Amino acid sequence: MRQVQEMTYFTNLPKEEFEKRKIEDLYSKRWDIKVAYKTLKTQLELERNVSTNV
C-alpha cells in the first residue's frame, strides 16, 4: 500500500496564477538545485578556497 505524504509549501506566488501542481514542480526543481550546489560546494571545498586573478 502506497503512503501519502502531505506537504505544506509557503510562497508569495499568487495562487490565481499558479496551480498546486506547478508550485510543487517549482519547489522540486529548486530543491534539486540546492542539493546539487551543496554537493559541488562540498566536493570542491568552496568554503575554504578563495580564487584570485593571476
CHARMM-style PDB file with segment names, atoms N, HN, CA, C and O in Angstrom:
ATOM      1  N   MET     1       0.833  -1.187   0.000  1.00  0.00      PROA
ATOM      2  CA  MET     1       0.000   0.000   0.000  1.00  0.00      PROA
ATOM      3  C   MET     1       0.875   1.247   0.000  1.00  0.00      PROA
ATOM      4  O   MET     1       1.816   1.347   0.787  1.00  0.00      PROA
ATOM      5  N   ARG     2       0.575   2.175  -0.861  1.00  0.00      PROA
ATOM      6  HN  ARG     2      -0.189   2.094  -1.500  1.00  0.00      PROA
ATOM      7  CA  ARG     2       1.360   3.398  -1.002  1.00  0.00      PROA
ATOM      8  C   ARG     2       0.954   4.415   0.060  1.00  0.00      PROA
ATOM      9  O   ARG     2      -0.232   4.669   0.275  1.00  0.00      PROA
ATOM     10  N   GLN     3       1.957   4.991   0.718  1.00  0.00      PROA
ATOM     11  HN  GLN     3       2.919   4.785   0.543  1.00  0.00      PROA
ATOM     12  CA  GLN     3       1.679   6.016   1.718  1.00  0.00      PROA
ATOM     13  C   GLN     3       1.601   7.379   1.051  1.00  0.00      PROA
ATOM     14  O   GLN     3       2.362   7.677   0.130  1.00  0.00      PROA
ATOM     15  N   VAL     4       0.686   8.193   1.518  1.00  0.00      PROA
ATOM     16  HN  VAL     4       0.068   7.951   2.267  1.00  0.00      PROA
ATOM     17  CA  VAL     4       0.537   9.553   1.012  1.00  0.00      PROA
ATOM     18  C   VAL     4       1.160  10.493   2.026  1.00  0.00      PROA
ATOM     19  O   VAL     4       0.849  10.442   3.216  1.00  0.00      PROA
ATOM     20  N   GLN     5       2.043  11.350   1.540  1.00  0.00      PROA
ATOM     21  HN  GLN     5       2.295  11.391   0.574  1.00  0.00      PROA
ATOM     22  CA  GLN     5       2.705  12.305   2.416  1.00  0.00      PROA
ATOM     23  C   GLN     5       2.150  13.691   2.127  1.00  0.00      PROA
ATOM     24  O   GLN     5       2.128  14.132   0.978  1.00  0.00      PROA
ATOM     25  N   GLU     6       1.708  14.367   3.164  1.00  0.00      PROA
ATOM     26  HN  GLU     6       1.727  14.009   4.098  1.00  0.00      PROA
ATOM     27  CA  GLU     6       1.164  15.711   2.997  1.00  0.00      PROA
ATOM     28  C   GLU     6       2.296  16.721   3.090  1.00  0.00      PROA
ATOM     29  O   GLU     6       3.128  16.651   3.994  1.00  0.00      PROA
ATOM     30  N   MET     7       2.324  17.653   2.159  1.00  0.00      PROA
ATOM     31  HN  MET     7       1.648  17.710   1.424  1.00  0.00      PROA
ATOM     32  CA  MET     7       3.362  18.684   2.132  1.00  0.00      PROA
ATOM     33  C   MET     7       2.710  20.058   2.256  1.00  0.00      PROA
ATOM     34  O   MET     7       1.616  20.289   1.743  1.00  0.00      PROA
ATOM     35  N   THR     8       3.394  20.957   2.939  1.00  0.00      PROA
ATOM     36  HN  THR     8       4.284  20.769   3.356  1.00  0.00      PROA
ATOM     37  CA  THR     8       2.947  22.342   3.049  1.00  0.00      PROA
ATOM     38  C   THR     8       4.012  23.220   2.416  1.00  0.00      PROA
ATOM     39  O   THR     8       5.194  23.111   2.744  1.00  0.00      PROA
ATOM     40  N   TYR     9       3.592  24.086   1.514  1.00  0.00      PROA
ATOM     41  HN  TYR     9       2.633  24.175   1.248  1.00  0.00      PROA
ATOM     42  CA  TYR     9       4.513  24.997   0.830  1.00  0.00      PROA
ATOM     43  C   TYR     9       4.161  26.427   1.202  1.00  0.00      PROA
ATOM     44  O   TYR     9       2.989  26.805   1.231  1.00  0.00      PROA
ATOM     45  N   PHE    10       5.180  27.211   1.485  1.00  0.00      PROA
ATOM     46  HN  PHE    10       6.132  26.904   1.462  1.00  0.00      PROA
ATOM     47  CA  PHE    10       4.991  28.626   1.760  1.00  0.00      PROA
ATOM     48  C   PHE    10       5.562  29.400   0.584  1.00  0.00      PROA
ATOM     49  O   PHE    10       6.710  29.189   0.192  1.00  0.00      PROA
ATOM     50  N   THR    11       4.771  30.280   0.032  1.00  0.00      PROA
ATOM     51  HN  THR    11       3.839  30.451   0.351  1.00  0.00      PROA
ATOM     52  CA  THR    11       5.215  31.037  -1.135  1.00  0.00      PROA
ATOM     53  C   THR    11       4.476  32.363  -1.208  1.00  0.00      PROA
ATOM     54  O   THR    11       3.402  32.528  -0.630  1.00  0.00      PROA
ATOM     55  N   ASN    12       5.063  33.290  -1.921  1.00  0.00      PROA
ATOM     56  HN  ASN    12       5.936  33.156  -2.390  1.00  0.00      PROA
ATOM     57  CA  ASN    12       4.370  34.550  -2.175  1.00  0.00      PROA
ATOM     58  C   ASN    12       3.855  34.600  -3.614  1.00  0.00      PROA
ATOM     59  O   ASN    12       3.438  35.656  -4.091  1.00  0.00      PROA
ATOM     60  N   LEU    13       3.884  33.469  -4.297  1.00  0.00      PROA
ATOM     61  HN  LEU    13       4.222  32.612  -3.909  1.00  0.00      PROA
ATOM     62  CA  LEU    13       3.337  33.400  -5.649  1.00  0.00      PROA
ATOM     63  C   LEU    13       1.815  33.481  -5.579  1.00  0.00      PROA
ATOM     64  O   LEU    13       1.203  32.857  -4.712  1.00  0.00      PROA
ATOM     65  N   PRO    14       1.197  34.242  -6.483  1.00  0.00      PROA
ATOM     66  CA  PRO    14      -0.266  34.366  -6.450  1.00  0.00      PROA
ATOM     67  C   PRO    14      -0.950  33.056  -6.829  1.00  0.00      PROA
ATOM     68  O   PRO    14      -0.665  32.486  -7.882  1.00  0.00      PROA
ATOM     69  N   LYS    15      -1.845  32.582  -5.977  1.00  0.00      PROA
ATOM     70  HN  LYS    15      -2.076  33.045  -5.121  1.00  0.00      PROA
ATOM     71  CA  LYS    15      -2.499  31.294  -6.223  1.00  0.00      PROA
ATOM     72  C   LYS    15      -3.401  31.328  -7.448  1.00  0.00      PROA
ATOM     73  O   LYS    15      -3.736  30.279  -7.997  1.00  0.00      PROA
ATOM     74  N   GLU    16      -3.797  32.514  -7.880  1.00  0.00      PROA
ATOM     75  HN  GLU    16      -3.525  33.367  -7.434  1.00  0.00      PROA
ATOM     76  CA  GLU    16      -4.613  32.629  -9.090  1.00  0.00      PROA
ATOM     77  C   GLU    16      -3.799  32.302 -10.346  1.00  0.00      PROA
ATOM     78  O   GLU    16      -4.358  31.902 -11.367  1.00  0.00      PROA
ATOM     79  N   GLU    17      -2.497  32.473 -10.266  1.00  0.00      PROA
ATOM     80  HN  GLU    17      -2.043  32.798  -9.436  1.00  0.00      PROA
ATOM     81  CA  GLU    17      -1.631  32.258 -11.429  1.00  0.00      PROA
ATOM     82  C   GLU    17      -0.893  30.917 -11.394  1.00  0.00      PROA
ATOM     83  O   GLU    17      -0.407  30.449 -12.423  1.00  0.00      PROA
ATOM     84  N   PHE    18      -0.808  30.301 -10.217  1.00  0.00      PROA
ATOM     85  HN  PHE    18      -1.203  30.681  -9.381  1.00  0.00      PROA
ATOM     86  CA  PHE    18      -0.030  29.074 -10.072  1.00  0.00      PROA
ATOM     87  C   PHE    18      -0.878  27.987  -9.426  1.00  0.00      PROA
ATOM     88  O   PHE    18      -1.322  28.118  -8.285  1.00  0.00      PROA
ATOM     89  N   GLU    19      -1.089  26.925 -10.169  1.00  0.00      PROA
ATOM     90  HN  GLU    19      -0.727  26.819 -11.095  1.00  0.00      PROA
ATOM     91  CA  GLU    19      -1.812  25.785  -9.613  1.00  0.00      PROA
ATOM     92  C   GLU    19      -0.913  25.049  -8.621  1.00  0.00      PROA
ATOM     93  O   GLU    19       0.308  25.204  -8.633  1.00  0.00      PROA
ATOM     94  N   LYS    20      -1.535  24.256  -7.774  1.00  0.00      PROA
ATOM     95  HN  LYS    20      -2.527  24.130  -7.764  1.00  0.00      PROA
ATOM     96  CA  LYS    20      -0.799  23.499  -6.760  1.00  0.00      PROA
ATOM     97  C   LYS    20       0.315  22.661  -7.381  1.00  0.00      PROA
ATOM     98  O   LYS    20       1.436  22.641  -6.874  1.00  0.00      PROA
ATOM     99  N   ARG    21       0.013  21.984  -8.455  1.00  0.00      PROA
ATOM    100  HN  ARG    21      -0.898  22.000  -8.867  1.00  0.00      PROA
ATOM    101  CA  ARG    21       0.999  21.106  -9.106  1.00  0.00      PROA
ATOM    102  C   ARG    21       2.205  21.903  -9.616  1.00  0.00      PROA
ATOM    103  O   ARG    21       3.336  21.425  -9.530  1.00  0.00      PROA
ATOM    104  N   LYS    22       1.979  23.098 -10.141  1.00  0.00      PROA
ATOM    105  HN  LYS    22       1.060  23.485 -10.211  1.00  0.00      PROA
ATOM    106  CA  LYS    22       3.068  23.940 -10.644  1.00  0.00      PROA
ATOM    107  C   LYS    22       3.984  24.367  -9.495  1.00  0.00      PROA
ATOM    108  O   LYS    22       5.207  24.377  -9.641  1.00  0.00      PROA
ATOM    109  N   ILE    23       3.393  24.716  -8.361  1.00  0.00      PROA
ATOM    110  HN  ILE    23       2.400  24.707  -8.243  1.00  0.00      PROA
ATOM    111  CA  ILE    23       4.194  25.102  -7.197  1.00  0.00      PROA
ATOM    112  C   ILE    23       5.013  23.912  -6.703  1.00  0.00      PROA
ATOM    113  O   ILE    23       6.177  24.068  -6.335  1.00  0.00      PROA
ATOM    114  N   GLU    24       4.413  22.731  -6.694  1.00  0.00      PROA
ATOM    115  HN  GLU    24       3.467  22.604  -6.994  1.00  0.00      PROA
ATOM    116  CA  GLU    24       5.149  21.524  -6.307  1.00  0.00      PROA
ATOM    117  C   GLU    24       6.323  21.280  -7.248  1.00  0.00      PROA
ATOM    118  O   GLU    24       7.414  20.929  -6.800  1.00  0.00      PROA
ATOM    119  N   ASP    25       6.108  21.460  -8.535  1.00  0.00      PROA
ATOM    120  HN  ASP    25       5.221  21.745  -8.898  1.00  0.00      PROA
ATOM    121  CA  ASP    25       7.185  21.284  -9.518  1.00  0.00      PROA
ATOM    122  C   ASP    25       8.308  22.292  -9.296  1.00  0.00      PROA
ATOM    123  O   ASP    25       9.485  21.937  -9.357  1.00  0.00      PROA
ATOM    124  N   LEU    26       7.946  23.549  -9.039  1.00  0.00      PROA
ATOM    125  HN  LEU    26       6.990  23.837  -8.990  1.00  0.00      PROA
ATOM    126  CA  LEU    26       8.952  24.589  -8.809  1.00  0.00      PROA
ATOM    127  C   LEU    26       9.784  24.278  -7.564  1.00  0.00      PROA
ATOM    128  O   LEU    26      11.007  24.419  -7.585  1.00  0.00      PROA
ATOM    129  N   TYR    27       9.137  23.863  -6.498  1.00  0.00      PROA
ATOM    130  HN  TYR    27       8.144  23.749  -6.481  1.00  0.00      PROA
ATOM    131  CA  TYR    27       9.863  23.511  -5.278  1.00  0.00      PROA
ATOM    132  C   TYR    27      10.783  22.323  -5.507  1.00  0.00      PROA
ATOM    133  O   TYR    27      11.904  22.292  -4.999  1.00  0.00      PROA
ATOM    134  N   SER    28      10.312  21.351  -6.265  1.00  0.00      PROA
ATOM    135  HN  SER    28       9.401  21.376  -6.677  1.00  0.00      PROA
ATOM    136  CA  SER    28      11.127  20.178  -6.563  1.00  0.00      PROA
ATOM    137  C   SER    28      12.390  20.572  -7.327  1.00  0.00      PROA
ATOM    138  O   SER    28      13.487  20.111  -7.009  1.00  0.00      PROA
ATOM    139  N   LYS    29      12.228  21.422  -8.329  1.00  0.00      PROA
ATOM    140  HN  LYS    29      11.337  21.797  -8.587  1.00  0.00      PROA
ATOM    141  CA  LYS    29      13.388  21.884  -9.110  1.00  0.00      PROA
ATOM    142  C   LYS    29      14.335  22.699  -8.243  1.00  0.00      PROA
ATOM    143  O   LYS    29      15.554  22.557  -8.342  1.00  0.00      PROA
ATOM    144  N   ARG    30      13.774  23.552  -7.393  1.00  0.00      PROA
ATOM    145  HN  ARG    30      12.784  23.667  -7.313  1.00  0.00      PROA
ATOM    146  CA  ARG    30      14.599  24.373  -6.510  1.00  0.00      PROA
ATOM    147  C   ARG    30      15.392  23.472  -5.564  1.00  0.00      PROA
ATOM    148  O   ARG    30      16.575  23.707  -5.319  1.00  0.00      PROA
ATOM    149  N   TRP    31      14.740  22.452  -5.042  1.00  0.00      PROA
ATOM    150  HN  TRP    31      13.779  22.261  -5.241  1.00  0.00      PROA
ATOM    151  CA  TRP    31      15.417  21.535  -4.125  1.00  0.00      PROA
ATOM    152  C   TRP    31      16.552  20.810  -4.828  1.00  0.00      PROA
ATOM    153  O   TRP    31      17.631  20.642  -4.260  1.00  0.00      PROA
ATOM    154  N   ASP    32      16.312  20.375  -6.070  1.00  0.00      PROA
ATOM    155  HN  ASP    32      15.436  20.511  -6.531  1.00  0.00      PROA
ATOM    156  CA  ASP    32      17.361  19.700  -6.840  1.00  0.00      PROA
ATOM    157  C   ASP    32      18.576  20.604  -7.013  1.00  0.00      PROA
ATOM    158  O   ASP    32      19.712  20.150  -6.882  1.00  0.00      PROA
ATOM    159  N   ILE    33      18.341  21.873  -7.304  1.00  0.00      PROA
ATOM    160  HN  ILE    33      17.418  22.241  -7.409  1.00  0.00      PROA
ATOM    161  CA  ILE    33      19.435  22.835  -7.480  1.00  0.00      PROA
ATOM    162  C   ILE    33      20.178  23.028  -6.161  1.00  0.00      PROA
ATOM    163  O   ILE    33      21.408  23.068  -6.136  1.00  0.00      PROA
ATOM    164  N   LYS    34      19.431  23.146  -5.074  1.00  0.00      PROA
ATOM    165  HN  LYS    34      18.432  23.113  -5.095  1.00  0.00      PROA
ATOM    166  CA  LYS    34      20.050  23.350  -3.766  1.00  0.00      PROA
ATOM    167  C   LYS    34      20.943  22.165  -3.384  1.00  0.00      PROA
ATOM    168  O   LYS    34      22.050  22.356  -2.882  1.00  0.00      PROA
ATOM    169  N   VAL    35      20.465  20.956  -3.619  1.00  0.00      PROA
ATOM    170  HN  VAL    35      19.565  20.801  -4.027  1.00  0.00      PROA
ATOM    171  CA  VAL    35      21.244  19.756  -3.302  1.00  0.00      PROA
ATOM    172  C   VAL    35      22.486  19.676  -4.191  1.00  0.00      PROA
ATOM    173  O   VAL    35      23.569  19.337  -3.713  1.00  0.00      PROA
ATOM    174  N   ALA    36      22.337  19.982  -5.473  1.00  0.00      PROA
ATOM    175  HN  ALA    36      21.457  20.257  -5.861  1.00  0.00      PROA
ATOM    176  CA  ALA    36      23.476  19.951  -6.395  1.00  0.00      PROA
ATOM    177  C   ALA    36      24.527  20.980  -5.982  1.00  0.00      PROA
ATOM    178  O   ALA    36      25.722  20.689  -6.018  1.00  0.00      PROA
ATOM    179  N   TYR    37      24.095  22.175  -5.593  1.00  0.00      PROA
ATOM    180  HN  TYR    37      23.124  22.412  -5.564  1.00  0.00      PROA
ATOM    181  CA  TYR    37      25.027  23.211  -5.160  1.00  0.00      PROA
ATOM    182  C   TYR    37      25.777  22.767  -3.901  1.00  0.00      PROA
ATOM    183  O   TYR    37      26.988  22.958  -3.790  1.00  0.00      PROA
ATOM    184  N   LYS    38      25.047  22.177  -2.957  1.00  0.00      PROA
ATOM    185  HN  LYS    38      24.063  22.022  -3.047  1.00  0.00      PROA
ATOM    186  CA  LYS    38      25.691  21.709  -1.727  1.00  0.00      PROA
ATOM    187  C   LYS    38      26.720  20.629  -2.034  1.00  0.00      PROA
ATOM    188  O   LYS    38      27.803  20.619  -1.449  1.00  0.00      PROA
ATOM    189  N   THR    39      26.391  19.728  -2.941  1.00  0.00      PROA
ATOM    190  HN  THR    39      25.511  19.736  -3.416  1.00  0.00      PROA
ATOM    191  CA  THR    39      27.321  18.668  -3.330  1.00  0.00      PROA
ATOM    192  C   THR    39      28.579  19.259  -3.960  1.00  0.00      PROA
ATOM    193  O   THR    39      29.694  18.876  -3.604  1.00  0.00      PROA
ATOM    194  N   LEU    40      28.403  20.185  -4.890  1.00  0.00      PROA
ATOM    195  HN  LEU    40      27.498  20.496  -5.179  1.00  0.00      PROA
ATOM    196  CA  LEU    40      29.562  20.824  -5.523  1.00  0.00      PROA
ATOM    197  C   LEU    40      30.403  21.577  -4.507  1.00  0.00      PROA
ATOM    198  O   LEU    40      31.632  21.500  -4.527  1.00  0.00      PROA
ATOM    199  N   LYS    41      29.739  22.303  -3.623  1.00  0.00      PROA
ATOM    200  HN  LYS    41      28.741  22.365  -3.607  1.00  0.00      PROA
ATOM    201  CA  LYS    41      30.444  23.075  -2.612  1.00  0.00      PROA
ATOM    202  C   LYS    41      31.284  22.156  -1.729  1.00  0.00      PROA
ATOM    203  O   LYS    41      32.418  22.487  -1.383  1.00  0.00      PROA
ATOM    204  N   THR    42      30.733  21.017  -1.372  1.00  0.00      PROA
ATOM    205  HN  THR    42      29.812  20.748  -1.654  1.00  0.00      PROA
ATOM    206  CA  THR    42      31.453  20.061  -0.535  1.00  0.00      PROA
ATOM    207  C   THR    42      32.615  19.435  -1.299  1.00  0.00      PROA
ATOM    208  O   THR    42      33.728  19.360  -0.778  1.00  0.00      PROA
ATOM    209  N   GLN    43      32.369  18.989  -2.521  1.00  0.00      PROA
ATOM    210  HN  GLN    43      31.465  19.050  -2.944  1.00  0.00      PROA
ATOM    211  CA  GLN    43      33.404  18.318  -3.302  1.00  0.00      PROA
ATOM    212  C   GLN    43      34.533  19.262  -3.687  1.00  0.00      PROA
ATOM    213  O   GLN    43      35.693  18.852  -3.715  1.00  0.00      PROA
ATOM    214  N   LEU    44      34.219  20.497  -3.979  1.00  0.00      PROA
ATOM    215  HN  LEU    44      33.276  20.829  -3.956  1.00  0.00      PROA
ATOM    216  CA  LEU    44      35.247  21.452  -4.397  1.00  0.00      PROA
ATOM    217  C   LEU    44      35.804  22.255  -3.229  1.00  0.00      PROA
ATOM    218  O   LEU    44      36.675  23.105  -3.412  1.00  0.00      PROA
ATOM    219  N   GLU    45      35.303  21.987  -2.035  1.00  0.00      PROA
ATOM    220  HN  GLU    45      34.595  21.296  -1.886  1.00  0.00      PROA
ATOM    221  CA  GLU    45      35.728  22.699  -0.832  1.00  0.00      PROA
ATOM    222  C   GLU    45      35.655  24.210  -1.031  1.00  0.00      PROA
ATOM    223  O   GLU    45      36.598  24.936  -0.716  1.00  0.00      PROA
ATOM    224  N   LEU    46      34.533  24.668  -1.554  1.00  0.00      PROA
ATOM    225  HN  LEU    46      33.767  24.078  -1.810  1.00  0.00      PROA
ATOM    226  CA  LEU    46      34.378  26.091  -1.857  1.00  0.00      PROA
ATOM    227  C   LEU    46      34.407  26.974  -0.617  1.00  0.00      PROA
ATOM    228  O   LEU    46      34.727  28.159  -0.707  1.00  0.00      PROA
ATOM    229  N   GLU    47      34.079  26.410   0.530  1.00  0.00      PROA
ATOM    230  HN  GLU    47      33.819  25.447   0.603  1.00  0.00      PROA
ATOM    231  CA  GLU    47      34.110  27.195   1.759  1.00  0.00      PROA
ATOM    232  C   GLU    47      35.536  27.602   2.125  1.00  0.00      PROA
ATOM    233  O   GLU    47      35.749  28.649   2.737  1.00  0.00      PROA
ATOM    234  N   ARG    48      36.502  26.780   1.753  1.00  0.00      PROA
ATOM    235  HN  ARG    48      36.329  25.930   1.256  1.00  0.00      PROA
ATOM    236  CA  ARG    48      37.887  27.031   2.164  1.00  0.00      PROA
ATOM    237  C   ARG    48      38.741  27.674   1.081  1.00  0.00      PROA
ATOM    238  O   ARG    48      39.768  28.276   1.394  1.00  0.00      PROA
ATOM    239  N   ASN    49      38.353  27.566  -0.167  1.00  0.00      PROA
ATOM    240  HN  ASN    49      37.519  27.076  -0.421  1.00  0.00      PROA
ATOM    241  CA  ASN    49      39.168  28.083  -1.260  1.00  0.00      PROA
ATOM    242  C   ASN    49      38.731  29.482  -1.670  1.00  0.00      PROA
ATOM    243  O   ASN    49      37.540  29.781  -1.757  1.00  0.00      PROA
ATOM    244  N   VAL    50      39.702  30.313  -1.914  1.00  0.00      PROA
ATOM    245  HN  VAL    50      40.670  30.070  -1.843  1.00  0.00      PROA
ATOM    246  CA  VAL    50      39.435  31.652  -2.423  1.00  0.00      PROA
ATOM    247  C   VAL    50      40.216  31.788  -3.718  1.00  0.00      PROA
ATOM    248  O   VAL    50      41.429  31.580  -3.740  1.00  0.00      PROA
ATOM    249  N   SER    51      39.531  32.133  -4.788  1.00  0.00      PROA
ATOM    250  HN  SER    51      38.546  32.302  -4.770  1.00  0.00      PROA
ATOM    251  CA  SER    51      40.229  32.263  -6.069  1.00  0.00      PROA
ATOM    252  C   SER    51      40.670  33.705  -6.275  1.00  0.00      PROA
ATOM    253  O   SER    51      40.051  34.642  -5.771  1.00  0.00      PROA
ATOM    254  N   THR    52      41.748  33.859  -7.023  1.00  0.00      PROA
ATOM    255  HN  THR    52      42.251  33.098  -7.433  1.00  0.00      PROA
ATOM    256  CA  THR    52      42.246  35.189  -7.363  1.00  0.00      PROA
ATOM    257  C   THR    52      42.652  35.201  -8.824  1.00  0.00      PROA
ATOM    258  O   THR    52      42.921  34.155  -9.415  1.00  0.00      PROA
ATOM    259  N   ASN    53      42.694  36.373  -9.391  1.00  0.00      PROA
ATOM    260  HN  ASN    53      42.476  37.222  -8.911  1.00  0.00      PROA
ATOM    261  CA  ASN    53      43.173  36.514 -10.769  1.00  0.00      PROA
ATOM    262  C   ASN    53      44.694  36.486 -10.772  1.00  0.00      PROA
ATOM    263  O   ASN    53      45.340  37.091  -9.915  1.00  0.00      PROA
ATOM    264  N   VAL    54      45.251  35.785 -11.734  1.00  0.00      PROA
ATOM    265  HN  VAL    54      44.726  35.294 -12.430  1.00  0.00      PROA
ATOM    266  CA  VAL    54      46.702  35.706 -11.826  1.00  0.00      PROA
ATOM    267  C   VAL    54      47.177  36.401 -13.069  1.00  0.00      PROA
ATOM    268  OT1 VAL    54      48.379  36.445 -13.331  1.00  0.00      PROA
TER     269      VAL     54
END
